[in-house]
Amino acid sequence: MATALLKEIDVDLIDRNPENPRVVFRPGEMSQLMDSIRRLGVQVPISVYKEGGRFVLIDGERRWRSSIKLNKKTIPAIIQEKPSSLQNLLLMFNIHALREQWDLLTIALKLPRVISLLREGLGRAPNEKDISGETGLSLGVIRRCKLLIDLPDRHKQIILRELRKPKSQQKLTEDFYIEMERALKTVERAMPDVFPKGGKETVRNILIKKYSDGVITNLIHFRQIGKIARAKNVDADEEDARIALTKLFTEPSYSIEQAYGDSVSNAYIERDLATRANGLADYLSQVESDTIDDDALKALEHLFETLHEFLEGEQ
């Protein structure tokens, strides 16, 4: 393999890598980098490969863009051997896996290309472990990206518009869509009949409106939608769950918290109570009483008195 060469090259001879997943360059972040380059120069060389009489970026697009804006004529660059299409894409993924991660949507938009190239190389469809091993992405990141891949293009464009804003001003974020899509996939598997005419897209638009209007106040509440759809797992009334989800997906002012409270809340509380009580009982059956300190004994006595009052009230 040829040895990489470090040299100053003309910024005008460099082209953006079409395989680079990064598509969002926030003005605030670029301004900080430009200030650093203005004062100290480009401290870390970019990486490129030669393509005819020009060069294609492998790593360092923000440094290159900043140098152009600062009217610098040249930039330090490591000139590497031209990679294959798959090597080119995987190299960029692995470079950025070791640094601050790209926005998830930018990864998601490139994952189908990664999967296609890996399929050619492996002779079969790559699984999540294959993708993780080759790209350096965690399984969790890959699964989150897959939720974004399946979104209609309109929603991907909404996320891209949000990503161009400073993070403090973003509303319909990647996390918003990921939580919403997880919830809707659970409903689709467990209670598909509750979707109104128009299916998931109609529900997406309703939930987006509720979030924008403040009816949904916390992204974590989306997880309660999945719990409602899985009502049978806690022996809750499935008809109550269906009514609550139908209402949630149609009535503008009906919140997720209200739907959860009207359907499965008590069943999940009872399940959690039973799990904790059984766990405590198992622990006490295995421990000697003289090994429990005074504070723990007082807590157990208080618990016993509370349980006694509760059970008497149930009689």
Order of alpha helices (4+ residues) and beta strands (2+ residues): beta-beta-alpha-beta-beta-alpha-beta-alpha-alpha-alpha-alpha-alpha-alpha-alpha-alpha-alpha-alpha-alpha-alpha
